[in-house]
């Protein structure tokens, strides 16, 4: 967007003229212009069939006032900035902590490595039950915004809820103890043989499912967040017998990593379980395949939950 504004400082220009230097689609450049127009930084005139864009000086005066007002806050907050590679900043209100975000280009994508360091264990304890969920929500919004700005594709999360006649404590055990998981995990007809669980943040669950014909399918969960009897978050993948991530054995277009968030809510009838499923670190092709496969996901998860309900 800065490059667009720089171009317009040289005089008004059409959308076609503004899009020419950039390797993005016309719809994408139009979305950028709409953002700038909504912010009051540019305006668009109508001259017959031509709608030239021009700078709006008044908008920059307002922006300058806002920047001046917030400059001290930014100076206090940002510890280090290395353009395109690193941002270190402080969360200055309570609880106080330092955030580090590293950016690494990988092909036409960017990896973000995000970490936070707290001043004390008690301050971390105050936010640990919602910090990871909040950060995942931030990443979802960034991904959606980038897809909008570039004309790309963002994941459409798969959601499924069902109410079970049981307690939250018992339902929690069914998801967090390997002897229980082995009884119901997987589609109809499969059995779980190997079942090894390290149920901790950063731990894993490595398992092997067998079909009636004897074929093996290995899988692995990487636990990201655990809030007892409330929320469980893990990355689900296919794997080999050694635990290395592999592709879907029958659908190579399927995303290699899926972020699963399981929430439990006590209700008068028992407990409502909600599943949120979304690809992470996925290519555009994988995202499209996932977005188009929600019907099959309903069937697959439905069979899983049918088995769970029968055991309960």
N, C-alpha and C positions, 0 to 999 in steps of 0.2 A: 504493500500500500504506500510506503514511503516513496518508492520509485514512481508510482502514479502521481503522487502529489508533486514530486520534483519535476516531472514532465509538464504538469499544468502550470508551474511557476513561469514557464516560457510562453504561456498563452493558452487559450482555450483549444480543446481538441475533441475529436469524435471518439466514440467507443472503439471503432476500428483502429484508429491511430494509436490509442492508448494500449490496445491489446497486442499490437504488432511486435514490440520488443520481448514479449513474454511467451513462454512455452506452456500456456494454459488455454482452455477453451473460451469461446465467447461468453457462454453462460457463466463461467467462473469469474471472468473479468467484470461482468455485469453485477455479480453479487458483491464483489469488492467495491464497486462504485456505489452500490446501494448502501453499504455500510458507511462509507465516507459521506454520502449525502444525508443519511439519517443522523450522523454526528454533526452536521452543519458545517463541514469542512469544504464541501464542494456543492455546486448547484448545476442543474441541467436546463438549458434553454430549449425552446422549440422554434426552429426555423425551417418551415416547410417539412421535408422528410428528414431533416438533419437535427440532431439533438446534441449540440456541443456541450462539453463539461468545462467548468471554470472554477477557479479558486474562490472561496468565500472568506474574505479577510476577517469579517466579524466572528466567524466560527473559530478562527485561530486566536483571536483575542480572548475568547472565553476559555479555550484550551490552555492558553498561556497563563491565565489567572489561576486555573485549576492546578496546573503543574507547579506554579510558584507556591501555592498553598500547601501542596503535599510534598514538596521537595525535602523538607526537613525530615518528615516521616520516612521517606525513601532512604535518605542518607543514614538515618539511624538504623534502618532495617537491613540494607544490603551490605554484606561484609566483603564480598568479592564477586566480580563479574568478569568472565573471560568470554568474549562474544562467540556464540555458537557452540561453546564447549562446556561452560561451567557457570552455575549461579549458586552462591552461598548467601543465605539470608537468615535473619533472626526473627522469630515470632515474638514480638516485643510485649504483648499483653500476656496475662496468665492463662494457662501455664506457659512458661518460657522454654523455648527450645530452638535449636539451630537446624536449618534445613539445607541439605546439599543436593543439588540436581545436576547430574552430568549427562551430556548429550553426545551420542556417538553415531555418526552416519554409517549405515549398513546398506549398501546398494542405494535404492531409491527410498529407503525408510530411515527412521531415526529411533535409536534405542534411548530411553530415558532411565537412568539409574537414580533412584530417589531414596534418601535416607534422612532420619531425624535423630538428633542427640538432645536428650533432656538434661536439665540441671540437676535433677535428683530422681531417685526411684519413685517417690511419692507423686511427682508431677507426671511421670510417665503413666503411673497407675490411674491417674485421673482421666486420661484420654484413651487408654489402650482398648477399651471396649468399642470405640467408634472411630478411632483414627484410621485404621486400615480401610474400613468401609468408606469413610469419607474420601480418602485418597483415590480409591478405585472409582468413586463417583466423579472426582475431578478429571481423571484420565478419560472416562467415558465422554465427558463434556468436551474435552480437548479434541478427542478423536472425531466427535460429531461436528465440531466447528471446523476442523481442518478439512473434513470431507465436504462440508458445505462450501468452503472457500476455494477448494481446488476442483470441485465438480466430481469428486471421487465417491466412494461408498463407505458408509459406516454400518457396523453391525446393528441388527434389530434383535434385542435380547429376547430369548424364549422364556416365557413365564408359565408356570403351572402351579395350581393350588389344589389341595384336597384336605378335607377334615377327617380325622381318625378318632375313633372312640378309645382313647387311651390318655395317659398323662404325658406332660412334657418330659418328665424324668425318664419314663420308659421309652418314649420315642427317641430321646437323646442317646440312650444306650444302644438302640438299634443302629444308629449311625456311627457310633464312636467305639464300639467294641468288636474286634475281629470275628469272634465266634457268632455274633449276631449278624454282622454284615454278610458273612458267608452263607447265611440261610436264605437271603432274599436278593442280594445284589446281582444284577444282570438280567437279560431278557428271559422270557418264558422258555423253559426247557434246559437252560444251562445250569451247571453246578460250579461252585467255587471250591477249588482244591487248595492250592497254595494261598495263604492269607497271612501276610506279615504286616503289622501296624505299629508305627511309632506315632502315637497320637499326641503331638505337641506342635506348637507354632514352629514351622520350618521342618516338621517331620513328614513322613510319607506313609502311604498304605500301598503295598505292592501285592498284587493278587493275580491269580490265573483262573479263567473261566473255561469250562469244557462243555462242548456241545454233545448231544446224544450220540453223534457219530464219532466222537473222540477228538475232534479238532480243538486246539488250544488257542485262547486269546488272552494275552497278558495285558494288564493295565496298571496304571500307577496314579496315585493322588499325592499332590504336594500341598500340605496344609498351610494356608496363609493366615487365617484368623480363626480363633476359637473363643466364643463367648458362651460359657456353659448354659445349656437349656434355652438359648436364645438364637444364636447364629453360628453357622459353620461355613467357612469359605475355603475352597481348595481348587487347585488347577488339576483338571482331569486329562489324562493322556493315555494313548496306547503305548505299550512298551514291549521290550523283549524279556527273556527270562532273567537277564542280568540287571534289568531296571532302566535301561537306556530308552529314551523316547523314540517311538516309531510312528509310522503313518497308519491310518485305518487300513486293515488288511483287505477290505473290499471296496473302499471308496478313497482313493488317493487324493481327491480334491477336498476331503474333509479337513477342517482346521486341526493342526497338530496339538494345540493347547486350547482348552475350554475352561473358563473361569466359572465355577459353580458356587452359588451362594444359597445356602439352605437356612431358612428362618422358621422358627416355631412360635406360634402364638396360641396361648391357652384360650379356649372358648367354652361356653356352657356345654357344648356337645362333646368336648374332648380337647383336641389340639389341631390347629390348622397348620399344615406344612406347605411352605411356598418354595418353589425352585426357580432360581434365576440363572440362566445359562447364556454365556456369550463368548465368542472367540477372542483370544488375545494374541498379539504378535502374529497376526494373520495377514496374508496377502489379499488383494482385492478379489481375486478369483475365489479364495477360500471363504471370504466374507459373503460373497454372492451365493455360493453353494449353501452356506449355513442359512442365510436369509430365506432362501427358497425351500428349505427343508423342514419348516416348522411342523408340517403335518406328520411327517415321519417321526419327528421328535416326540410329538404328543403320543404316538403309538408306542414308541420305545420306552419312554418314561412311564406311560400308563401301565405297561406290563410290569415294570419294576415295582410300581406302587401297588399294583394288584397283589403281587407276591408278598410285599410288606404287610398289606392289610390282612391277607389270609393268615400270616403268622401271628399278627397281633390278636 
